[in-house]
Amino acid sequence: MRWIGINEDGGEFVYNGGFVNADGWIPNAGWTIAGGVARLVITAFPIDNLLGQDIDFVQGETYTIDFDVTEINFTAGQDFEANIDDTSSFPNVANALGHYSWDITAGNGITLPGLYFDTLGVGNIGDVIAIDNVVIVLPESEIFVDLGFGIEEQTYYKAYDRVAGGFVQHYANRSTSSNVMFRME
């Protein structure tokens, strides 16, 4: 079970991660958002092409980012990365299609933008990458409890709580004997 990160307004951290349109995204030169993907074609130098979204991350909190690379042709090799808060970087995306997922701890809390994808100033004119299904998933942990009617799977996750002014731990339970899902807070 995985939990999508929820922001202080009750929505997902990443707005429009399926790229239905360009809403919520800040695309620099070379990026187009259409047909459910964000696509970069490097057309000129300098080539430090950012695609980002203003998201406030909590310094020291760990997040998991998931996204798909649906098209890629980078002649310079590994020259694309994802970042949180400008100081924390994910490993570079290899020159390969697929699903990418990394855990990362937020750095200094700066949003410029908070989440961004970057070509690192490396690449060649004509290089292409397309991404889709961008989500931020909060970390989880599982424990198992015997409640007498089957093993109970308990997963906890963190969500932003406006009243508390920070992340609060919540619980979700599923009985393996009945597959009934319920939440405890």
N, C-alpha and C positions, 0 to 999 in steps of 0.2 A: 504494500500500500504506500502510495506517495502523496504528499500534500503539496499543492501549489501554494507558493508564497502569497499571502494576503497583505495588502498595504493598509495604512491607517484609514483609508476611506472605504475599506471593505472589499476592494477589487484586487485583482492580481497585481503583483509587483510590475510585471511587464504588461503594458497595455498594447493590445493588438499584435501579439507575438506571432499570429498567423498571417500577418500582412494582408488583411482584407483590403486595406488602402494604406495611405501614408500617415493616417492619424496617429499622433503620439510619438512619431519618430522624427529625428533631426538628421536628414541625409545631407552629407556634403557632396561635392562634385563627383559625378560618376555613378552615383547610386540611383536606381529607379525601383519603385515599389509598385508592383502590378501582378495580377494573376496569382496572388497568394504567396509571393516570394519577394525578398529584397535582393536585388542583383546589382553587382558592381562590375563595371567595365572600365578599366583604367584607360583614360583617353588623353591624358596630358601629365606633365610634370609640373609642380611637385605632386607626388602620388600618395601623400599621407591622407587617405580618404576615410573619414570617420562616418559611422552610422551609429546614432545613439539615442538615448532616452533619459530624461531627467528623472532619476529615482533616488530617493534619500535612503541610503543604507546606514545601518547602525555599526559604528566602528567596533571591531572585535567580534561581531557576529559572523558565523559561517553560513554561507549560502551555497546552493548547488545550481548551476546554470546548465540547461539542456537546450540544444538546438541542432538542427539538421543542416548539413551542407548538401544541397541538391544539384549543384553544378560547380565545377572548379577546373580551371586551367591556368595555373600560375607557373610560368616558365622559370621563375626565380626560386621555386620550391616553397619552403615554409615561411610565408610572409603575411600571415593573417592571424590575428589574435583577438580575444575578447577580454575586456577589462571591467573591473568594478572600482569605483572611487579613484580612478587615475593612478593609484599606487599599487594595486593588486592586479596581476596579470595571469591569465590562463596560459597553459602551454600553447604554442602555435598549432594551428590546424595543419595537419599534414596535407599534402596534395592529393586528397582522397575524398570521395563521397562518403557520406555516412552520418551517423548520430554521434554527437559529441556531448559529454557531460563531465563537469569538473566541480569539485568542492573548492570554495575560496573564502577566505576571511577578509571582510571589508577593511580597508585601510583607514585613511584619514577623514572619511565622511564628506569629502568634497563631491559635489555633483557638477560635472563638466563634460558631458552629461554623466550621470552616475553609472549607467551601463553603456558601454560602447564597443563596437567592433572596429578594428583598425588594420590598415595595410602596413603599418610600421615604416612607411617611406621606402619600402622595398618592392620591386616588381618592375614590370615592363608594360609599355603601352599595348593594349589588347588583352592583358590578363583579365580573367573573369572569375567571379565567385558569386554564388547565390545561396542564401540561407532562408530557413523557414522554421516554424514551430519553436520560437524562442520563449522559454519559460524559466522562471526562477523557482526552485523547489527548496523548501526549508528542510534542514536536516531532521532525521527521525531516528528513533531507537525502538526496538521491540523487546517486550518481556512476555512471558507466558505465565498465566495464573490458573490454577485448578479451582474452579468455583463449584465443583461437585456435579455439574451437569455437562462436563466436557471441558477441554482445554480452552481457555480464553486467550485470545491474542490481543495484546494491548500495545498500541502504538502511541507514542506521544509526539507532539509537534509543537512548534512555536508559531504564534500569530501576533501581529501588532495589535495592541489594545490601546485605543485612544484615551480611555479613562486612566489607565495605569501609566500611560506615557512611555510604553516600551513593549518588549516582547513578553508574552505570558504563555506558559506551558499549558496545553490542552491535551485531552486524551480521547482516543477512539478505540472501541472494543469490538471484537467480532468473535462470536462463539463458533468454534469449529464443529460443534454438534448440530447447530441449526443454521449456520451462515447468516445469522441476524446481525446487522450492523447497528450499533448505537454509540452515542457520544456521551462522555462524562466530562464535566468541566469543574 
